[in-house]
Amino acid sequence: MRKFGTHQEQLRDLGQLLARCRRNGVVAAASTASFMTETEAWDVQSMATACYGGEPVGYAVVGWPVSAQQRLGLNGPIHSVIPHDGGQPASGETFRLPQGVIGAQCELVFTIGYPVTGRADGLVSHDSVRQAIIACRPAIGILGRRVSMTGDTHLAAIADFALHVATISGEPADRHTLSRLDLAWVRARLDGNDVLRACGLPYDPVAPVTWLANTLLRMGQCLDAGDIVACGALAPILQVLPEQTLSFDVAGFGNCRCSFL
């Protein structure tokens, strides 16, 4: 990032730096978060996304639930787009961990069947989001940083693609199985060792999708037909290292597996 220039130039340069670091899998230093507002942080993320390129395929929610916010130093949930190019490897593929990886989260990814718009009061209801979902699949989300910023960690995370690195998805299950989520057995294993085994999910995974739909509307956007949405951590965020394998199984919904390099 340039050492001199106007405030807007520094924000633009930060967006370009973030895109380069994401493309190259490296981490750089920056200091703009110390004087960046939340609106500017979202602007930087948009600039970084545009510079990175690739047609977005949907959105990743990060910092859901509260325990994930605490782990990541966030004031609340945040989101970013998932780029088509490299942002969504398939289950069973190996994934090379870039520099700056924070960890992996087991999550669900939903596919939206039609545009989700607000009611007369401008809000999107939980039921309308649930009805708009046409598929669901287990996934592994990789979180990490592209730049090491000083200042507000929440703003830095927003600007830095909301900490999203990749979403590794299994095969989709039919939406009609959503009614069975409350009783589904879930199991996550790291190198064959259980790190999660429980009956049912810790929260309603459609809730963060509803939050995202309302957040996008306030930003003049909306969930559209074909968008995918990664719902956030359904288990504690796990540290993952090269040569490890993480698997996530949800009974009745399939599984997701990834080996790391």
C-alpha positions in Angstrom: 0.0 0.0 0.0 1.2 3.5 -0.8 2.6 5.5 2.1 1.3 8.8 0.8 -1.9 10.0 -0.9 -5.4 11.0 0.0 -7.6 9.0 2.3 -9.7 7.7 -0.6 -6.5 6.7 -2.5 -5.3 4.7 0.6 -8.7 2.9 0.7 -8.5 2.1 -3.0 -4.9 0.9 -2.6 -6.0 -1.3 0.3 -8.7 -2.9 -1.8 -6.2 -3.6 -4.6 -3.7 -5.0 -2.0 -6.3 -7.4 -0.6 -7.2 -8.7 -4.0 -3.5 -9.3 -4.9 -2.9 -11.1 -1.6 -6.0 -13.3 -2.0 -5.0 -14.2 -5.5 -1.4 -15.0 -4.5 -2.2 -16.7 -1.1 0.0 -14.3 0.9 -0.3 -11.9 3.8 0.8 -8.2 3.7 0.9 -5.4 6.3 -1.5 -2.5 6.3 -2.7 0.2 8.8 -5.8 1.7 7.2 -8.2 0.0 9.7 -7.1 2.5 12.3 -9.0 5.3 10.6 -11.6 3.5 8.5 -15.3 3.8 9.1 -17.7 0.9 8.8 -19.1 2.3 5.5 -15.5 2.6 4.2 -14.7 -0.9 5.3 -17.6 -2.2 3.1 -16.5 0.0 0.3 -13.0 -1.5 0.5 -14.4 -5.0 0.5 -16.4 -4.1 -2.7 -13.3 -2.7 -4.3 -11.2 -5.8 -3.3 -13.9 -8.1 -4.7 -14.1 -6.2 -8.0 -10.3 -6.2 -8.3 -10.1 -10.0 -7.5 -12.6 -10.7 -10.3 -14.7 -13.8 -11.0 -18.5 -13.9 -11.1 -19.9 -14.2 -7.5 -21.9 -17.4 -6.8 -23.3 -16.3 -3.5 -22.5 -15.2 0.0 -20.7 -16.4 3.1 -21.9 -15.4 6.6 -19.0 -15.1 9.1 -19.3 -14.5 12.8 -22.5 -16.6 13.4 -23.1 -17.6 16.3 -21.8 -15.3 19.1 -19.0 -17.8 20.0 -17.6 -17.3 16.5 -17.7 -13.5 16.9 -15.7 -13.8 20.1 -13.2 -16.2 18.4 -12.7 -13.8 15.5 -12.9 -10.5 17.4 -16.1 -9.3 15.7 -18.8 -7.0 17.0 -21.5 -8.9 15.1 -21.9 -11.1 12.0 -20.5 -10.0 8.7 -20.6 -11.3 5.1 -18.8 -11.4 1.8 -19.5 -12.7 -1.7 -18.2 -16.1 -2.7 -16.2 -15.8 -6.0 -16.6 -18.5 -8.6 -12.9 -18.6 -9.3 -11.4 -20.6 -6.4 -14.0 -19.7 -3.9 -15.9 -23.0 -4.0 -13.8 -26.2 -4.3 -15.7 -29.5 -4.4 -15.8 -32.0 -1.5 -13.0 -34.5 -1.8 -10.6 -32.2 -3.4 -7.3 -31.2 -1.7 -7.0 -27.6 -0.7 -3.7 -25.7 -0.4 -3.9 -23.5 2.7 -2.7 -20.0 2.0 -0.9 -17.8 4.4 -3.0 -16.2 7.1 -5.5 -19.1 7.6 -7.4 -18.7 10.9 -9.2 -22.0 10.8 -12.1 -24.0 9.4 -15.7 -24.0 10.2 -18.3 -26.7 9.6 -21.4 -25.2 8.1 -24.4 -25.7 5.8 -24.7 -24.1 2.3 -28.2 -23.3 1.0 -29.2 -22.6 -2.6 -31.8 -19.9 -3.2 -34.5 -20.7 -5.7 -35.9 -17.2 -6.5 -35.3 -13.5 -5.5 -35.9 -12.8 -1.9 -37.5 -9.4 -1.5 -39.0 -7.6 1.5 -42.6 -7.3 2.7 -44.5 -4.1 2.8 -42.6 -3.1 5.9 -39.3 -3.6 4.1 -38.3 -6.7 6.1 -37.7 -10.3 5.0 -39.4 -13.0 7.1 -37.8 -16.2 8.3 -40.6 -18.2 6.6 -40.1 -16.5 3.3 -36.4 -17.3 3.3 -37.0 -20.9 4.3 -39.5 -21.2 1.4 -36.9 -19.7 -1.1 -34.4 -22.4 -0.2 -34.3 -25.2 -2.8 -31.2 -27.2 -1.7 -28.9 -27.7 1.3 -25.5 -29.3 1.6 -22.8 -29.7 4.3 -19.7 -27.6 3.7 -16.4 -26.6 5.2 -15.6 -22.9 5.3 -12.0 -21.7 5.4 -11.3 -18.4 7.2 -8.2 -16.3 7.0 -6.6 -12.9 6.7 -4.9 -11.3 3.7 -3.5 -8.3 5.5 -2.3 -7.7 9.0 -4.1 -4.5 10.0 -3.7 -2.3 13.0 -6.8 -0.7 14.5 -10.4 -2.0 14.8 -10.4 -5.8 14.2 -14.1 -5.8 13.2 -13.6 -3.2 10.4 -10.4 -4.9 9.3 -12.4 -8.2 9.0 -15.2 -6.5 6.9 -12.7 -5.0 4.5 -10.7 -8.3 4.2 -13.4 -10.2 2.4 -15.1 -10.8 5.8 -12.3 -13.3 6.4 -13.7 -15.7 3.8 -11.1 -17.8 2.0 -13.0 -20.7 0.5 -16.2 -22.7 0.8 -15.8 -26.4 0.2 -19.2 -28.0 -0.5 -20.7 -31.5 -0.6 -23.5 -32.6 -2.8 -26.9 -30.9 -2.3 -29.8 -32.5 -0.5 -33.4 -31.7 -1.4 -34.9 -28.8 0.4 -37.8 -30.9 1.8 -35.3 -32.5 4.3 -35.0 -29.1 6.0 -37.7 -30.1 8.5 -35.5 -32.9 9.8 -32.5 -30.6 10.6 -33.5 -30.3 14.3 -33.0 -34.0 14.8 -30.1 -34.7 12.4 -27.0 -36.3 13.7 -23.9 -34.2 13.0 -20.3 -35.4 13.2 -17.0 -33.6 12.4 -13.7 -35.5 12.4 -10.2 -34.2 12.1 -7.8 -36.9 11.0 -10.4 -39.4 12.0 -10.8 -38.0 15.6 -14.2 -36.7 16.6 -14.2 -33.0 17.2 -18.0 -32.8 17.2 -20.7 -35.4 17.6 -24.3 -34.4 18.5 -27.9 -34.8 17.7 -29.3 -31.6 16.2 -27.7 -28.3 15.3 -26.8 -25.6 17.9 -29.0 -23.0 16.2 -31.4 -22.6 13.3 -29.1 -22.3 10.2 -31.8 -20.4 8.3 -31.5 -17.6 10.8 -28.2 -16.2 9.5 -29.6 -16.5 5.9 -32.6 -14.3 7.0 -30.2 -11.9 8.6 -28.2 -11.7 5.4 -31.3 -11.2 3.3 -32.3 -8.2 5.4 -28.8 -6.8 5.5 -28.5 -7.0 1.7 -31.9 -5.2 1.4 -30.6 -2.3 3.5 -27.5 -2.2 1.2 -29.8 -2.0 -1.9 -29.2 -5.6 -2.9 -31.0 -8.9 -2.5 -30.6 -12.7 -2.5 -31.2 -13.8 -6.1 -32.2 -17.1 -7.8 -29.2 -19.4 -7.9 -27.3 -17.7 -5.1 -25.7 -20.0 -2.5 -25.4 -18.9 1.2 -22.9 -20.4 3.7 -24.6 -20.1 7.1 -21.6 -19.8 9.5 -20.0 -22.1 12.1 -22.1 -25.0 13.4 -19.2 -26.1 15.6 -16.1 -24.4 17.1 -13.7 -23.0 14.5 -10.9 -25.5 14.2 -7.3 -24.9 13.5 -6.3 -26.9 10.4 -2.8 -27.7 9.2 -1.2 -29.2 6.0 -1.5 -33.0 5.7 -4.7 -33.0 7.9 -8.2 -34.1 6.7 -11.4 -32.6 8.0 -14.8 -34.3 7.4 -18.3 -33.1 8.2 -21.3 -35.4 8.1 -25.0 -34.4 8.6 -27.3 -37.5 8.6 -29.8 -37.2 5.8 -27.9 -34.3 4.2 -24.7 -35.8 3.1 -21.1 -35.1 3.9 -18.1 -32.9 3.0 -14.5 -33.9 3.2 -11.3 -32.0 2.5 -7.6 -32.8 2.8 -5.2 -29.8 3.2 -1.8 -29.1 1.7 
